Amino acid sequence: MYDILIVGAGPAGLTAAIYARRASKSVLVLEALTYGGQIVNTLEIENYPAEPHISGFDFATKLYNQAKELGAEVRFERVTEIRKESSDADASHFGVITAKSEYEAKTVIIATGSANRKLGISGEEALIGRGISYCATCDGAFYRGKTVAVVGGGNTALEDALYLSDVAGKVYLIHRRDEFRGEEIAAAGLKEKANVEFILNSVVTELKEDGGKLVSVTVADAKSIAAGEPTGLREIPVDGLFVAVGRIPSNQSFAGLIETDEAGYIKAGENCKTNVSGIFVAGDNRTKEVRQLVTAASDGAIAATAAINFLNR
Ligand code: NAP
């Protein structure tokens, strides 16, 4: 039986592993795909304290090696279910089921992150990091003085467009309706920006590339797409496209046991405690305001400390 079983080897999970091992707890990290989480898709990280320039892959590898060198065991298996065998004030015991095996742990930290909702159009995957980004704060600086477009109408899209308007030369905001889901005050702020142009009632239908890099997006009238006959086609030359059409928290395997909000994020405050005693959550898959690398690492430290205190109580 492990003291702390961590689901997810992204920045939150691996930071939790470092803290747990430094407190001499036995640790198993279970990861479905590869270590590092979504940060491995980031070409360059420029906003992590004391690391002014590092690739996402190098950052993730350093973090992974640090956790391993401290003695964390890592296995690449997808968790399909967590079972509460017992969880009370005196003892907690969980069964963690994967496609290959079943593990037992006294505490569990869920650090499975979230996935970007994709536009789902041809060429999108291949152009990630080559003109397509899902994070303006991470990648906006690479488009200084250039032309970019943001897709979406929620708070993320509005904030991304506002952020990019101070960095890029020109920002198009493409949204499928003429009303924004995001806050009115953010939309009003954007209307004041001379370099921001709204393209409403429109959806992106095509991405064009040259030499493996995005060069333009084509939009069409949203209603015409629904009717199956695209009209109002317009090709817009851009250097970058920021897709901000929402995120999908990776919490599907824990539904039923752990309480989530309407959007599927695990309900927890800054103490990272879930509704189940002995289960903690860290990183992008919990309810929170700021989802960044540094806040994921912070959550990892908090969740591990909470689990350590729980075990030592
Ligand atoms: P969101 O609120 O779910 O908005 C997603 C947007 O993308 C919507 O405008 C939606 O259009 C559009 N969309 C969805 N699928 C699309 C598709 N396939 N093609 C084109 N457009 C598509 O997501 P979010 O902006 O990431 O925000 C998530 C949550 O975090 C929200 O609760 C938000 O308020 C919160 N948040 C808060 C802050 C803040 O308080 N400072 C900052 C960022 C985010 P429709 O509107 O037509 O559905």
Boltz pocket constraint, residues with backbone or C-beta under 6 A from the ligand:
constraints:
  - pocket:
      binder: B
      contacts: [[A, 117], [A, 118], [A, 119], [A, 151], [A, 152], [A, 153], [A, 154], [A, 155], [A, 156], [A, 157], [A, 159], [A, 176], [A, 177], [A, 179], [A, 180], [A, 181], [A, 182], [A, 203], [A, 244], [A, 245], [A, 246], [A, 247], [A, 289]]
      max_distance: 6.0
